[in-house]
Amino acid sequence: MSEIIMKTVGGLLAEKARLHPAHEAVVYADRNLRMTYSEFDTYCRKAARGFLQLGIEPGDHMAIWATNTPEWLTTQFATGKMGAVLITVNTNYQTTELEYLLRQSDAKTIILMDQYRDNSYMDMLYELAPELKQCTPGELNAERLPELKTVIVLGDKRYPGTYSWDDVLEAADRVSDERLDAVTDSLDPTDVINMQYTSGTTGFPKGVMLSHTNIVNNAANIAECMELTKEDRMCIPVPFFHCFGCVLGTLACVSVGATMVPEQEFHPERVLETVQKERCTALHGVPTMFIAELNHPNFEQYDLSSLRTGIMAGSNCPVEVMRDVMERMGAREMTIAYGQTESSPVITQTLTTDSLQRKTETIGKALPNVEVKIVEPVTGVEVPRGVQGELCTRGYHVMSGYYKNREATHQAIDEEGWLHTGDLAVMDSAGYCRVTGRIKDMIIRGGENIYPREIEEFLYTHPSVQDVQVVGIPDAVYGEEAVAWIVCKENATLSEEELKEFCQGQIARHKTPKYIAFTDSYPMTASGKIQKFKLRAEGVRRFSGEESQIV
């Protein structure tokens, strides 16, 4: 096993700037922004000095609400140098969600875009803190957000009561390098440096506290599984506000000195353009992103021959999608990663050399210095290989806990330090795991346990099915029945009767979904996770009035 890396996020970047000063660190292809590791480290140090001058101290909570902008990336590593805890904010949040996060997290500072798509972030913030319009920058005293003092707005427009990003950079000139170095040297790798709010696939968000040690080591292990080196160039279209973007993406690159090529937001054709233009060797995405890229009408026009590796994660990976990514995109060393925010986030990952079968039927095996066991969900007793149970994990990667929520922390992490994921899984003799569902997603129909993943994998094999999600809804006779939500391939036609006929003789009658629903898209978190609880609620609304019958 490799040794645990005892470095801070800022220290990791500084190390790579010393080792590879002239190597390209950051490229924003759409704005022709390019920085070497030396230039990027210097810029992050400047932002860190600016934050200190504005009165932001180590340990203070700083929220950031923006897409994958250069300022977001800079803030990630600048806070890693001066010790403020970076709180990532989902770009899809609305007013109520923002208020909850800012209050629950005790954020003293927020950095934000003024608007995104049809949402005015500034209007939402002014609604929560109208006092901002009259206050001196850095001296906010808002009734609804009592901890919030400093607001920094990205963009050219000036807003009352706020600083601009240029103000941050100008403030840096009044802080010496020696003062920043003293602050940096005082940081402990075990300090919490990042707080991410659980994505809301199952309900109310909780603030996950992650340390430098958590995410630096996880990033390094992830890079090792991908065989990432400084010669790699990674296209990162997944959001920075999620671990997928800022740990599997940016931090994994910095751990080996690779080049980060972020997309400010996801557009399938822009990803294809960027991979071609920048000769990217790695590409990250959730399955729906890869599906959108592969199905884009101009896909064949792009030269993706530079692609080698990457990570597909976030939800189940259909065999056909992985096969197309490996063969049509050429990313033959694509890997699968599994985990959750509470584990920094990756627990298991496949290797670049693993077979297509392992990359689609398993979630890989435990990363270095990570323990995994499968336990009986009720008793907590470890089960033999090949037997289904709850996947639990222990190691450097397990979160410090949920912020201001001891009860939820104790429910998630037991007395021996094992994080209980809530996922059902099976481990084979080689240590490879296969997720069979979530404990909460399991459907119990007439006493039979039904695992949605199994049905989804079968329905994916229908030639007209592009994507499928299966959920359970209450039923008066059988307790629960399955609903299959189907996204058809472009120009394909499919009926409920045809799909049920496809199931006959192929899967057990009790596993055949009683209800088939067609949709163009799924409700998702901004990080690309499908919100099954919303599909379940819509299934109840549509179908619960019908009488149960055996299919």
N, C-alpha and C positions, 0 to 999 in steps of 0.2 A: 504494500500500500504506500502511496505517496504521502509525504509529510503535509500537514495542514499549513497553508500559507498564512502567515501573520503580517499582512499588509493592509493598509487602508485603501479605499477606492482612489483617493488622490495620490497616494504613494505608488500605486500600481501604474498610474499614468506617468508619473515622474520617472519611474524606472525605465519605461519604454521610451520616453523622450531622451534619456541618457544613452540607451542602447541603440536606438534607431532614429536619431534626430531628423534626418532628411527623408525618412520614409513617409509616404502619404498616409495620414491618419484618418482624415475626413474628406468626403467628396459629396457635395450636393449637386447632382448632375444637372438639375433643371435651372440652377442659378449660377452655375460655373464657379461654385465656392470650393476651394481646395486648400487644405492646411496640412503641413507636415506634422509629425509628432512633436517636434520642438515648438512649432508655431502654435499648435493646439494646446500644449501644456502651458505655454506662456499666456495664452488668451484665457485659459481657465484660471490661472493664478491671478490675472487681472480682475476677473469677475469676482473671485474669492475676496480679494482686497477691497473691492467695491462693496460687497455685502457687509464686510466688517465695518467699513466707514459709515454705512447706513444704520449701524447699531445692531446688526444681526450677530448673535453670539453662538459659539458652539453649543449644541444641545437645543437651540431654538427650533421651532417647527416652521418649515417653509413649504407652502403648497405651490404646485405649479399646474396650471390649467391651460394646456396648449397642445397642438398637434406636434409632429416630430420636427420641430424647428431647430435651427442651429443654436438658439438660445436655450432650448430645453436640454440639448446635449451638453452644452457648456455648463449649465446649472448642475447637471448630474455630477460632473467631475469637480466643479468649483465647490459645491457643498461637501464633496468628499475630501477636499483640502482644508476647509475651514470649520467643518464639523456640524453645520446645521443639518437637521433631519429633513430629508426631502420627502414631501407627501405628494404622491401622484394622484391627479384628479382626472377621472374619466371625462373625455371630451364630449360625451353625450349627456352629461348631467344637466339637469334643469334646476330651477331656483331652490326647491325644497331639498333636493339631494345635496346641493352645494352648501346650504345652510347646515344641514346635518353634519357633513364632513368637516367643515371649518370649525364648528362648535365642538364636535366630538374629539377632533384631533388637537385642539388648542393651538391652531395655527396662528402665529404672530405676523407672518408675511405671506402674501400671495403674489405670484407672478402669473400673468394671464395675457392671452390674446384679447384684443378688444371684441372680436367676433369670430364665429366659425359657422360656415354655411348660413342657415337662416337664424342662428341664435346670436343675439348680442350679449356677450359675456358681461360687458360693462353695465348694460341695463339691468341684468340680474343682480350684479354686485351692488349697484346703486339702490335697487329695491331692498336689499338686505341691510345696506348701510348707507342710508341717505345722508348721514353726517359726513360722508367722504367728500361731498361737493363743497363743503365749507372749511374742511380741516387743512392744516399744514401737512405736506407729505411726510409720512413717518410718524404722525401724531394722531392717528385715527382713534376716536373713542366712540364706538358704535354700541348701541343698546343690545341689538340682537347678536352681535359678534364681539363680545367683550374683550377677547384676547387679541383680535386682529389689530395691528398697528400700522403696518407698512404694505402698500400696494404698488407693484411694479408692472407697468403695461408695456407689452411688446407692440411695435409698430411705430409709424411716423406721427400719428395723431396724439396730441396732448390732452389729458383729462384732469379736471380739478382734483386736488388731494392726492395725486399719484406721482410716482417717479416714472421715468422712461428707462429703457435699457441703456441709452446713452448716458443717463445720469449715473447709473451704476458704474459704467466704465470711467466716467470723469471723476467719480468719488475715489476710484482706486488710486489716483495720483496722490492722494493725501494719506495713503497708508504705505509704509515701507515693506520691502520684501522680508526684512528681519522680523517685523511683527507677524507677518503671515507665517513665516517659518516657525516661529515660537508657538503659534496656535497649532500648526500642523503637527509639530513634534509632541504636542500634549495629547493628541488623539490616541485612543486605544482601539485596536482592531475589533475588539469585542463590543465597542459602543454601537448603539442603534444609529443607523445612518439613513435608513429608508423606511417609510411607512406606506403600505399599499392597502387599499380597501378591497375586501373580497368582492368579486365581480358581480354578485347578485344573481347567480343562476338559481339559487335556492331561497333568496329573500334578503334579509336585512344585512347591509355591509358591516364588517368588523375591520378595525385597523390592525394589520399584520406588521409587527415590528421586526425588521431585519437588520442585522449588524453588517459591518464591513466583512467580517470573517464569513458570515453566511453567504453573501453574494459574490465575493471575490473568489472563494474556493469553488462555489457552484459554477461560476463562469469558466474557471480554468478546467474543471472536469468536463464540462460540456464541450469546450474547444478540443480537448483531448479525444473525446469520442468521435468528433467530426474530423480528426486529424488536421485541425486548422493550424496554419503557420502564418508568418508575417507576409508571405507571398499571396495569401488569399485576399479577395475583395468581396465583402458581403453586402448584398442588397437587403435592406431592412425595411419592409413595408408594414410590419406589425407595429402597433402603437407603443411608444416609449412608456406611456403611463402604466403599462402592464409589464410584468417580469419578462415576458416573451421579447419585448423590445429592448428593455434596459439591462437585462442580465444575459439571456441567451443571444442577444444581438450585440449591443454596444460593448458591454463589459467583457463578453467572450472574445470579441475582436481585440480589445486592449490587452487582454491577458496574454496574447501571443504577438501583439504588434501588427495585427492585420488591419486592412483598410475598411473603414465603415462607410457605406454608401446608403444613407437613409432616404426613404421616400417620405415627404411631409405628410401625405395621407395616401391611402390605398386607391389606386386606379389600375386595373389589370393591364391596360396597354402601356401605361407609363412604366410599370414594372418591367415589361418586356423590352421597352425602349432603353431603360437604364441598364439592364443586364447586357444588352447588345453594345451600347455606347461605352460602358465602363469595363467591359469584359469581366463581369462579376463571376466569381467561381462558386459562390455560396448564395443561397436564397432561402429565406424563412417564410413561413405562412401557415395559417390554419387550412384544413382541407378545402373549405369554401373559396379561399383565395386562389389556391392552385386550380380548382375547378374553373373559376372565372378566367384565369389566364389561359388554361388549355382550351377553353371553349370560345375564346375571343375570335371573332371572324378574321382578324388579321394575324393570328398566331403564326401561321406558316411563313409570314414575311420576315420574321425576326431570326437573327443568328444567335442561338443560345449555346453554341458549341463550347463556350468557356465554362459553363456550369459543371460543377463536380459534386458538390455536397450541399448541405443545408439541413433544416429541421422542419418537419411537419408535426404539429402538435395542436392542442386545444380541444380537439374532439376526435372521434373515431376516424381512422384512416381507411377508406374503402380500398380494396385490392386494386381495382381498376384505376383509381386515381394515382396510387403509388407507382403502378406499372407505367402509366403515361408520363409521370414526372421523370422516371428513370429512363424511359425509352424515347419519348417524344421531346422532352426537355433536355435529356442527356445528363441529368443529375444522378448518375448511377450510384453515387455514394451518399444519397439522401438518407437521413436518419429520422427515427421517431423518438420523441422525448415525452416523458410522462411525469407529472407532478402536480403541485398546487402552490399557490402563493405562500402558504404556511411552511413550505419546504424550500423556499428560496429560488426557483421553484422546482428544479428537476430532481427526481428521485431515481428514475431508471431511464436508460437510453439504449437504443440499438447501436451497433457499430457500423462503420462504413462498409465492412466486409460481410455483414450479415446477409442472408438470403432474402429474396422478396417475401417469402413466406414468413420469416421472422419479423420483417419490417411491417407486415400488415396484420399478422395474427398475434404478435406480442408487443409489449411496450419496452422491450429490452431487459437488461439486468441492472442491478444496483450500481451507481457510480462509485468510484473509489472513496473509501472512508465513509460509506453510507451503508447502514444495515437495513435489511428488509425482511419482514416475516409476515406470514399469513396466519391469521388467528380466527377461531370460531367467534362470530360477532357477539354472542351473548355471554359466553364464559371467558373469552379472552385467551383461551388455551391455544397454543400454536398447533396447526394441523399439518399432517404429512404432505409431502410434495404430491401435486396432482389433485389435491382436495381444495375446494373453493372455500374462501373465507375473506375476512377483511384485511386489506393491505395496511400494514403499519411500518413505520420507518423511524430510525434513530441515527443521530450523527451531528456533525458540524452544521448541517443545513437546516435543522429544525429552528423555527422562529423563536425569538425571545418571548413571544406571547402576543395576545391581543391587547391593544392599548386600552387601559382603564376598564378591562373586562376580565377579571380573574376567574369568574365562574366559567365563561366560555373557554378560557385557556385551559382550565383543569379538565374540562370535558374533552378537549382536543388532545392534550398531552398527559399521559398517565404518570404515575409516581416514578416509574423507571425511565422516563424520558422518551417513551415511544409516542410518536404522533400517529393518531388514528385518522386515516384518510377518509373513511366513509365509503370507500370503493371496494367492491367485491372483486376478487382476483384469484387466479390459480398460478402457482409457480411450478415450473418443470424441473427435471433433474439437473439441468444445466444452469438453473438460476434465472431463466427467462420467465417473465410474468405476462399474464394475459388478463386484461380487465374484462370482467363479465357483466359489469353494471354497477350502479350505485345502490347502496342499501336502501336509500329512500326511493329509488326509481323502480325497484323490483315490483313486479305485478304479481299479485296472488289471486289466481282465478280458480275458484272451486277447490281450494287447497293445493293447487299446483303452482309452484314457483316459476314465473316466466321472466326471462332476462331480456330486456329490449335489444341489447347489443346483438344477440343471436338472431333475432328476427330481422333487424336492420341489415346485417351482413347478407342474409339470404335475399332480401328484397333488392339489395343493390345489384344483384346478378341479373335482374330483369333488364332487357336491352333498352327499355324506354325510361327507366328510372335514373335520374341524375343524383338525387339525394333523398334520404328518408330518415325520419325520426319517429320512434315509437314511444308512446306514453300510455299509462293506465288511467282509466276514469272509473268512478264508483258504479257498481251494478247491483240491483236489488237481489238478483238470484245468485250470481256467482261471486259477489264481493267486488270484483274488478273485471274490466274488459280492456283489451288493447285497442288503441287508435294508432293507425299508421298515417303520418303526415308525409305526403309524397310531393317532391318537385320533379316534374318530368323534364326530359331533355328537350332542347329546342326543336320545334316542329314535330315532336312525338305526340301521339294520342294514346291515351290509356284510360280504361274505365275501371270502376270498382269491381265489376264482375270479372273482367279479364285478370285483374291482379289476384283475386281470390282463387280463380281457377288455376293460376300459376302456382299457388301454394298447395293445391291438392296433391297428395301423394308425395310431397317434398318435405313438408314440416308437419309436426303433429297438429291435429285439429284444434287443440286448446291453445296452440301458439299462433294460429292464423288470426290476424287482427279482425275483430268483429266489425270495426269501422275503418273505412278508408277515406281520407280527406286530402284533397289536392290544394296546393298552395304555390305561390311564386317564390316565396322566401320565408325564412324563419325569424322570429324575434331573437335578437342577439345582443350580447353585450358589445361594447365598442372594441373589446379585445378579441372578438370573433367566437365567443362561446355561445352555444345555443341555449336559450332560456326555456328549458323544458317545462318549468312550472307555468309559463304563460301558454305553452301548447296544451298543457293539461287543463288549464282553466278554460281555454277556448273549446276544447273537446267536451268538457262538461256542459258548456253553454249550448253547443250544437246537438249533442247526442244523448244527454242524460234523460231526456224526456221519453226516449224510445224504450219499448219493452225489450227485455233481454231475450235472446234466442240463440240456440246453438248454431254455429256456422257449419 
